Amino acid sequence: MSFNPFKERGIPAEKQLRPWSELNVKPYDKNEVHPYTKARIILMNGVEVEGAIFSHQFARNLDDPELKKQLALTRRAEQQQQKAINWLSPGDETPLETTIGYEQVAVDLTAFLSANVPDPYVKQVFDFGLLEDFDHLYRYSNLLQMTEGIKSEKMLGKFTEVTPGRPTIKEHRHPFDDVRKHVDRKKADPLTNLFILTLLAGEQQTMNFYMNLGNTFKEQLGRGLYQEIAMIEEQHVTQYESLLDPTTSWIENALLHEYNECWLYWSFMEQEKDAKIKPIWELHLNMELTHLQTVAEIARKMGVEPEQLVPASLPKPLEFKSQIDYVRGILAEQVTWNACETQIGPPEKLPENSRYKATQDLLNAKGAPSEEVINMNRSKSGKEYRCELKGEHPVRELRSK
């Protein structure tokens, strides 16, 4: 059944602020939570953080006191949403256990978006990032086994494999080679814009998480691994944000953000099985409906018709589900691919790129933590950690020795 967020009744803005007792929610049980309930929590935390960052930047570039007040009112309610969502994470979950959840989000979210995005170039960019995040999950999983004696399959369920992707050591590129071609906002399918914004928010949250978390790890190798992968996450944010059309106005971007939040909360409300979490998605959706309708009204006064930017009815739900077959297919085809300027493809079909070699030689001159963690876990555990649910690795060179 179609859902028109411009017509559905939401919670009035003046009734959205909540007391601390409602925001300080009871966290999930890390031993019982479904992996995709946790994934939805991680993603929506990132989406709300992106919303806050965007809203503050909009306000800093705005000379309209009344609109600034409206942004502040909406932002306050959305910050309460972010607090409630983020506080669902329990205190007894170690940062590394949480990290496994972040990387499962990165893998299964990117795969879903890539498999469904209408734009073929954007799909290629998504697939390129997918194989890198997939490898990060493998590296962190080995660190988890080595330092905490835990196998990440305990948290991943049987939904996501743990095995090498494009090796992290090979992902370090010159910044010029992380900038991609942007879409044309007037021609792009609205779904493409939603997908880009969603993945950007998720990767930005991962980048921020690692930037602030990495130095809290005790072991020097773990600190190094977080540092190395955090730099790749910055590369990913660069590549995904560059896909957005820079000619999009501030008010159009505000409309896209609010519409995206409605779509995601509606998607997750439809899928959530956890009886304690589902009402949170429903409550936040009803708040976001008002936010969207308010921005839409302002946009119309500024000469922007919302229905020309986003569909009147929400697209089919974003779904977290196992993507093992999709990931294996991309692995088999693209694990050796690289980027040069805005091009992505097999090395033999890319222009000669001395920047890549110079960057690799500089950063990896004395090795890389991402390689060292595998070698050390082999020494400690007798072999590296993998969880290959559908047979041996699809790439012969990356099969376990």
C-alpha positions, 0 to 999 in steps of 0.5 A: 500500500502506498504511503504519501508522507505529504498527506499523512498526519504527524505529531505537531512540532510543539508536542515533540519534545520529550522528558529525559525519562523517555529518552534514556531508553533501556538498551538492547541485550547484546546477546539477544538482539537480532543483527539487523535490529542492531543494524537499523539502530546504527544506520538511523543514528548516523542518519540523525547525525547527518541531519544535525550536521546539515541543519547546522551548516544550513543555519550558518549560511542563512540570513533568515531569522524565522527560517533559522528558528524553524531549523532550530526547532526541528533540529532539537526534536531530531537530536532527541531522536538521535539520543534515544537511538544511540542510547539503545546501545548497551554499556557492556558491548565493547567498542570492537563488538560495536565495530563489527555491527558497523561493518555489517551495516556497511556491507549489507546496506551498500550491497542492497543499495547497489543492487537497486540503484537506478544509475549504473555509474553510482552502482559502480561506485557503490560496488567499489566501496562495498568490497573495501568495507567487506575487507574491513569486517575481515580485519576487525573480526581477526582483531576481535578473536585475537584480543577478546577471544570472540568470533564475530559470527556470534554477532553477525548471525548467518547473514554476512560472511567474514573473508577477505575483500579488496585488501585494505593495504591496497585501498590507500589512494591519492585524494584526487582518485576518490572524487567521483562524477556527480549526478544531475539532480534534474535527470537523476531518479529520485531513488538515486539521490536517496540512496546516495544520501543514505550511504553517505550518512552511514559511512560518515557515521563510521568515519566519525566513530573510528576517529573518536574511538580508535585511540581508546583501544589498549593494544598498539596493533588495534590502535593502528588498525582503527587508524588505518581503516578510519582513513579509508572511511574518510576516502569513502565519505569523499567519494559518496559526497562527490556523487551529490549534485552541488547545484542543489539548493539548501532548501532542496537539500533540507527537503531531501534530508527530511524525506529520506528520514521519513522513508527510512523510519517507515521502512524500519517500522515495517520490518522491525520484529523487536517489540520494544524497538518498533514503537521507536521507529513509529514515533520518530516517523510521526515526528518526521512527517511534520518536519517534512511537511513544514520544510515542504511548505517553506520550499513552496513559498520559495518557488520549489515544488517538493513533488518535483524532487521526491515521489509523492509516495515513499519508495519500496522499503530499504531492507536489511537482508543477507547479501552473501550471493551478491557480495560473492559475485562482485568479489569474483569480478572486481576485487582487483579493480582500482580508481583513477580520477573518476574512472573505476575498473580493472588496472589494465583498463585505467590510465597509468597512475603514478599517484597511486604507486607513490601513495602506496609506497609512502603509507605502506613503507613499513607494512600496514596494521591491516596485514599485521593483524592477520599475521599475528592472529595466525600466530596466536590462533593457528590460523586466521579467522574466517566465516565462509558460509557458502564455500571457499572464497570465490577468488582463488588467490584469496583462499585460505592457505 
